[in-house]
Amino acid sequence: MYLPMVVGVDGSESSLGAVDWAADEAALHEVPLRIVHAYRWDRYEGASLARELGKPSGHVTTDDILAVATRRARRHHPDLAVTTEATAEEPEYVLLREARNASAVILGTRGRGELAGLLLGSVSLTVATMSDCPVVVTRGDHDDRAAGGGRRGRIVVGVADAPTAAVRFACEEARRRGAALDAVRAWRCPTHDTVDHPLLAGTPERLHEERAAKELEAALADAPADVRLRRRTAEGPGSRVLSAASHEADLLVVGRRRPGQFGHRLGRVAHTLLHHSACPVAVVPDTT
């Protein structure tokens, strides 16, 4: 059974960029594309869609939004199987329900004005936090299409201290695109690890870096041999290290841990990257 790619669209430029990305992804994975619109989404960024339709934004209908989204999806992939749905429900509820039977959910940031590159809409944040499947938030330049390896031909995955679904997802994306994969493990030397610590023999940084390198190797133990893989450890907070790496990537992949005592939670690193990454971010839930 081939689960579809699901993309949420509200008529904004951000969501239409997400349609472009989703269409590329669906074609790469040879799965259908499902375009979903919830009536209660605001359409404050609908100017470009209105221009494309040649009518005032106040006259844009649900059918118009879905028609334009479908047309954009087939612009580069005319044979792509596309289905649409419009429903008068809260968008978070609709998309989380769709995620139960999707290979991935693709969303725009829905920022506005001069801060469009920094702000993340509550819908995208909620879905990324609670979705049962990977969620891609299409940050950065929407001209960076998923097809053909992307503009830079590189994917970055943030590696935690154990093999994760995020690593498997990143390997598959790199292989399908023919892109290189940078696996990055950030590390830090706690301030209490001084040269006076009896176990550190005067080189605390080296020991932390070596431990990070071993954890990186363990996480990549099952990486496919046909993926062009580069291993890298870097000192610093994970959010800063990965944010810097995102400037040279077409896609940044991070994991999300299983729900714990307090339910679904998005890690601090993933949360920061969803707001500040220079490229699209995939948040992949742990399935182990």
C-alpha positions as CSV (number, residue, x, y, z in Angstrom):
1,M,0.0,0.0,0.0
2,Y,1.5,3.4,-1.0
3,L,0.5,6.0,1.5
4,P,0.1,9.5,0.0
5,M,2.0,12.7,0.6
6,V,-0.4,15.1,2.3
7,V,0.0,18.9,1.9
8,G,-2.0,21.5,3.8
9,V,-2.9,24.5,1.7
10,D,-4.6,27.8,2.8
11,G,-4.1,30.0,-0.3
12,S,-1.0,31.7,1.1
13,E,2.3,31.9,-0.8
14,S,3.9,29.8,1.9
15,S,1.4,27.0,1.5
16,L,1.6,27.1,-2.3
17,G,5.4,26.7,-2.0
18,A,4.7,23.6,0.2
19,V,2.6,22.2,-2.6
20,D,5.5,22.5,-5.0
21,W,7.7,20.7,-2.5
22,A,5.1,18.0,-1.8
23,A,4.5,17.4,-5.5
24,D,8.3,16.8,-6.0
25,E,8.3,14.5,-3.0
26,A,5.3,12.5,-4.2
27,A,6.9,12.0,-7.6
28,L,10.2,11.0,-6.1
29,H,8.5,8.4,-3.9
30,E,6.0,7.4,-6.6
31,V,3.0,7.9,-4.3
32,P,-0.2,10.0,-4.8
33,L,-0.5,13.6,-3.5
34,R,-3.4,14.6,-1.3
35,I,-4.1,18.3,-1.0
36,V,-6.1,19.3,2.1
37,H,-7.8,22.7,2.8
38,A,-9.6,23.6,6.0
39,Y,-12.1,26.4,5.7
40,R,-11.1,28.0,9.0
41,W,-7.6,28.9,7.9
42,D,-7.0,32.6,7.5
43,R,-6.2,33.7,3.9
44,Y,-4.2,36.8,4.8
45,E,-1.4,35.9,2.3
46,G,-3.7,35.1,-0.6
47,A,-2.5,38.0,-2.9
48,S,-0.4,35.9,-5.2
49,L,-3.2,33.3,-5.5
50,A,-5.7,36.1,-6.3
51,R,-3.3,37.5,-9.0
52,E,-3.0,34.0,-10.5
53,L,-6.8,33.7,-10.7
54,G,-7.3,37.3,-11.9
55,K,-9.8,38.1,-9.2
56,P,-9.9,40.1,-5.9
57,S,-8.7,38.1,-2.9
58,G,-12.1,38.5,-1.3
59,H,-13.6,36.6,-4.1
60,V,-11.3,33.6,-3.8
61,T,-13.2,30.4,-3.0
62,T,-12.3,27.1,-1.6
63,D,-12.6,25.5,-5.0
64,D,-10.2,28.2,-6.4
65,I,-7.6,27.4,-3.7
66,L,-7.7,23.7,-4.5
67,A,-7.7,24.2,-8.2
68,V,-4.6,26.4,-8.1
69,A,-2.9,24.0,-5.8
70,T,-3.6,21.1,-8.1
71,R,-2.4,23.0,-11.1
72,R,0.8,23.9,-9.4
73,A,1.3,20.2,-8.3
74,R,1.0,19.1,-11.9
75,R,3.2,21.9,-13.3
76,H,6.3,19.7,-13.2
77,H,4.6,16.3,-12.8
78,P,1.6,16.2,-15.2
79,D,1.0,12.5,-14.5
80,L,1.0,12.8,-10.7
81,A,-2.1,11.3,-9.1
82,V,-3.7,14.1,-7.1
83,T,-6.8,14.1,-4.8
84,T,-8.2,17.1,-2.9
85,E,-10.4,17.6,0.2
86,A,-11.9,20.7,1.8
87,T,-13.4,20.5,5.2
88,A,-14.9,22.9,7.7
89,E,-12.8,21.8,10.7
90,E,-9.8,23.1,12.6
91,P,-6.7,22.6,10.5
92,E,-4.6,20.9,13.2
93,Y,-7.3,18.3,13.8
94,V,-7.7,17.6,10.0
95,L,-3.9,17.3,9.4
96,L,-3.2,15.1,12.4
97,R,-6.1,12.8,11.3
98,E,-4.6,12.7,7.7
99,A,-1.2,11.9,9.2
100,R,-2.4,8.6,10.4
101,N,-2.5,7.3,6.8
102,A,0.2,9.4,5.1
103,S,3.8,8.8,4.3
104,A,4.5,12.5,5.2
105,V,2.8,15.8,5.8
106,I,4.2,18.9,4.1
107,L,3.4,22.4,5.4
108,G,4.4,26.0,4.9
109,T,5.6,28.3,7.7
110,R,2.8,30.8,7.2
111,G,4.9,33.8,8.3
112,R,3.8,37.2,7.3
113,G,5.4,40.5,6.3
114,E,9.1,41.2,6.9
115,L,9.3,38.4,9.4
116,A,8.0,35.8,7.0
117,G,11.3,33.9,7.2
118,L,11.3,33.7,11.0
119,L,7.7,33.1,12.2
120,L,6.2,29.7,12.3
121,G,2.4,29.3,12.3
122,S,0.7,27.4,15.2
123,V,-0.7,24.9,12.7
124,S,2.7,23.8,11.5
125,L,4.2,23.7,15.0
126,T,1.3,21.6,16.4
127,V,1.4,19.1,13.6
128,A,5.1,18.8,13.7
129,T,4.8,18.1,17.5
130,M,2.1,15.5,17.3
131,S,2.0,13.9,13.9
132,D,2.3,10.1,13.5
133,C,4.3,10.5,10.4
134,P,7.2,12.7,9.3
135,V,6.4,16.4,8.8
136,V,8.3,18.7,6.5
137,V,8.0,22.5,7.0
138,T,9.2,24.2,3.9
139,R,11.3,27.0,5.2
140,G,13.8,28.9,3.1
141,D,13.6,29.6,-0.6
142,H,10.7,27.7,-2.1
143,D,12.6,27.7,-5.4
144,D,14.7,24.9,-3.8
145,R,12.7,22.1,-5.2
146,A,13.0,18.6,-3.9
147,A,13.4,17.1,-7.4
148,G,16.8,16.4,-9.0
149,G,18.7,16.4,-5.7
150,G,17.8,20.0,-4.9
151,R,19.9,23.1,-5.6
152,R,22.8,22.1,-3.3
153,G,22.6,18.3,-3.6
154,R,23.0,17.9,0.1
155,I,20.9,16.7,3.0
156,V,21.8,17.2,6.7
157,V,20.6,15.0,9.6
158,G,21.0,15.8,13.2
159,V,22.1,12.5,15.0
160,A,21.1,11.9,18.5
161,D,22.9,9.3,20.8
162,A,21.1,6.2,19.3
163,P,19.9,5.0,15.9
164,T,16.7,6.7,15.0
165,A,13.9,6.8,12.4
166,A,15.4,10.3,11.5
167,V,18.6,8.6,10.2
168,R,16.7,6.1,8.2
169,F,14.5,8.8,6.7
170,A,17.5,11.0,5.8
171,C,19.3,8.0,4.2
172,E,16.2,7.3,2.0
173,E,15.8,10.9,1.0
174,A,19.4,11.2,0.1
175,R,19.4,8.0,-1.9
176,R,16.2,9.0,-3.9
177,R,17.6,12.4,-4.7
178,G,21.1,11.2,-5.4
179,A,22.2,13.7,-2.8
180,A,25.1,13.6,-0.3
181,L,24.2,13.1,3.3
182,D,25.9,15.0,6.2
183,A,25.3,13.2,9.5
184,V,26.1,15.7,12.3
185,R,26.6,15.0,16.0
186,A,26.9,18.1,18.1
187,W,28.7,17.9,21.5
188,R,29.4,20.2,24.4
189,C,31.9,20.1,27.2
190,P,30.0,20.8,30.5
191,T,31.5,23.7,32.5
192,H,32.1,21.4,35.5
193,D,34.4,19.1,33.5
194,T,37.6,21.0,34.3
195,V,41.2,19.9,34.0
196,D,41.1,19.1,37.7
197,H,38.6,16.4,37.2
198,P,40.3,13.1,38.2
199,L,38.9,11.1,35.2
200,L,39.6,13.6,32.4
201,A,43.4,13.7,32.4
202,G,43.5,17.3,31.3
203,T,41.7,16.9,28.0
204,P,37.9,17.1,28.7
205,E,37.1,18.4,25.2
206,R,38.8,15.5,23.5
207,L,37.0,13.0,25.5
208,H,33.6,14.5,24.8
209,E,34.4,14.7,21.1
210,E,35.5,11.1,21.0
211,R,32.3,10.0,22.7
212,A,30.3,12.0,20.2
213,A,32.2,10.3,17.4
214,K,31.4,6.8,18.8
215,E,27.7,7.7,19.2
216,L,27.7,9.0,15.6
217,E,29.2,5.7,14.3
218,A,26.6,3.7,16.3
219,A,23.8,5.7,14.9
220,L,25.0,5.2,11.3
221,A,25.8,1.5,11.7
222,D,22.9,0.4,9.4
223,A,23.2,3.3,6.9
224,P,23.0,1.9,3.3
225,A,26.3,1.5,1.5
226,D,25.0,3.4,-1.6
227,V,24.5,6.6,0.3
228,R,27.3,9.2,0.0
229,L,27.7,9.8,3.7
230,R,29.9,12.3,5.5
231,R,30.3,12.0,9.3
232,R,30.9,15.2,11.3
233,T,31.1,16.1,15.0
234,A,30.9,19.7,16.0
235,E,31.2,21.5,19.3
236,G,28.3,23.7,20.3
237,P,24.6,23.6,21.0
238,G,22.7,21.3,18.6
239,S,20.4,24.1,17.4
240,R,23.3,26.4,16.5
241,V,25.4,23.7,14.8
242,L,22.5,22.4,12.7
243,S,21.2,25.9,11.9
244,A,24.6,26.8,10.4
245,A,24.6,23.5,8.4
246,S,21.1,24.3,7.0
247,H,22.6,27.1,4.9
248,E,24.3,24.5,2.7
249,A,21.5,21.9,2.6
250,D,18.3,21.3,0.7
251,L,16.7,19.5,3.6
252,L,17.5,19.3,7.3
253,V,16.3,16.2,9.2
254,V,15.8,16.0,12.9
255,G,14.1,13.4,15.2
256,R,11.2,13.7,17.7
257,R,11.2,11.3,20.6
258,R,8.2,9.1,21.5
259,P,5.6,10.7,23.8
260,G,6.7,10.6,27.5
261,Q,5.1,11.2,30.8
262,F,3.8,14.6,29.7
263,G,2.6,13.6,26.3
264,H,3.9,14.8,22.9
265,R,6.8,17.3,23.2
266,L,9.0,18.8,20.5
267,G,12.6,19.0,21.6
268,R,14.3,22.3,22.0
269,V,16.6,21.8,19.0
270,A,13.8,20.8,16.6
271,H,11.7,23.7,17.9
272,T,14.4,26.2,17.2
273,L,15.2,24.9,13.8
274,L,11.6,25.0,12.7
275,H,11.8,28.8,13.4
276,H,15.2,29.5,12.1
277,S,16.5,27.0,9.6
278,A,17.6,28.3,6.2
279,C,16.1,25.3,4.4
280,P,13.1,22.9,4.8
281,V,13.0,20.9,8.0
282,A,11.7,17.3,8.3
283,V,10.7,16.3,11.8
284,V,10.6,12.5,12.1
285,P,8.9,10.8,15.0
286,D,10.7,7.9,16.7
287,T,9.0,4.6,15.9
288,T,11.1,2.3,18.1
